[in-house]
Amino acid sequence: MKNAACALLGTLFLVLLTTGCSSNRVNVIEPMNKSGVAKPVVTKRIVADKKFLRQFEVLGENVNVTQGNLMEIQLQLRNRTKKTILLQYRVDWTDENMMIMDTTSSRWLQKKVLPGDRVFINAVGPSPKAKDFYIKLQRHQ
Amino acid sequence: MKLITRTFGLLMAVAVTCLVLSSCGGGPAVTYLDPKSNENKIIRVGSIDQQDWGFAATSMTQKLLRSGALDKEKKAGQKNVVMISRVENKTKEHVDLDLLLKKIRIPILNSGKAIVTTAVRAGGPEDPATLKTRKELRGNDEFDQSGIAKKGTAIAPQYSISGKIIQSDARVGKVRQTYFAFQLSLTDLETGLAVWEDEFELVKQGKKKGAVGW
């Protein structure tokens, strides 16, 4: 009786352990040699939430100028965890005098990021006067 | 025994005082929220909320600007002129579509790529009083005619924005789900061709009609 109970508990423990370890992370297949050429930008990071960096890996930061002379930026992040995370972000722009450009597009937006998945944060400058940017990121608690 | 009872009584008194003070010093019943934030906003399953208009407009405007559809000047030396054509509300609520359209028009204007005309719009000019006043002032001896807009000076649009907002509801047991599709097209009025199109999709699901959250 005692042995049967121990066996049952042990099995239950193993099942729980296995289900806890398995995750539904996103798998990615991509070309080894990409035809596109990214234009990386050197950024400065002010991290106020260390847990954010544990949850998200920064894969790349690119900048581009559209044909219409608008600055375009892209930030690529990856969800390192086994959980879906709601990511909130906002992009602010400054002009050549470092003055903030308050636009209707400067608002907090959100994206759900699946476990292991990548997310692309894109933004286009409000006008050709936009020269620099600030990307604000926050995870949902 | 008496000491224990006294100590207990004192602790209870302190606890009650703390509770009373914390409820007195609690947050206000009404507070201001940042219109550009998502935090603590009401989210209703079957309706488009304030923050949803912002999501839709920002997403679609960014794509329009990135597409370059308005980059090339139709007339050399003159910014492209865009009119707001028919945008249909196919949702179950009566809403003022300027909640979306204004948030698209302002970035278009600020981008320097195009100007939106208010003299021409589906259903009549946006500001009919302005046009009426121009006509009334013209020929009125009281006013200096050299400063009044002449006939034939209003600029016709080269592009128009039209679209639709569609709603689709679903329900399984207690779970309700609503799907919204915001669809916009930019048409070149010279050719009649859609030079840009976009659709922003929103799905909301919940067991309650609404809640406060993200």
Contacts between the chains, C-beta under 8 A, distances in Angstrom:
chain1	res1	chain2	res2	distance
A	66	B	65	7.5
A	66	B	66	6.1
A	66	B	68	6.1
A	66	B	71	7.8
A	67	B	68	4.8
A	67	B	71	5.6
A	68	B	65	7.1
A	68	B	68	5.2
A	68	B	70	7.5
A	68	B	71	3.8
A	68	B	111	7.7
A	68	B	113	6.1
A	70	B	65	5.9
A	70	B	66	7.5
A	70	B	111	6.9
A	72	B	66	6.3
A	86	B	214	6.3
A	88	B	38	6.5
A	88	B	214	7.4
A	90	B	36	7.7
A	103	B	106	7.6
A	103	B	107	6.2
A	103	B	110	6.2
A	104	B	54	7.8
A	104	B	57	7.0
A	104	B	58	7.4
A	104	B	61	7.9
A	104	B	102	8.0
A	104	B	103	4.9
A	104	B	106	5.0
A	104	B	107	5.8
A	105	B	57	8.0
A	105	B	58	4.8
A	105	B	61	6.1
A	105	B	62	6.5
A	105	B	107	5.5
A	106	B	36	6.8
A	107	B	35	8.0
A	107	B	36	3.7
A	107	B	37	7.5
A	107	B	54	5.1
A	107	B	58	6.1
A	108	B	36	6.1
A	108	B	37	4.9
A	108	B	38	5.3
A	108	B	39	7.9
A	109	B	55	6.3
A	109	B	58	6.4
A	109	B	59	7.7
A	110	B	38	6.0
A	110	B	55	8.0
A	110	B	214	6.9
A	122	B	62	7.1
A	122	B	66	7.9
A	123	B	62	6.5
A	124	B	62	5.0
A	124	B	65	4.8
A	124	B	66	4.9
A	126	B	107	6.1
A	126	B	110	5.3
A	126	B	111	6.3
A	127	B	110	5.4
A	127	B	111	5.1
A	127	B	112	5.3
A	128	B	112	6.4
A	140	B	214	5.7
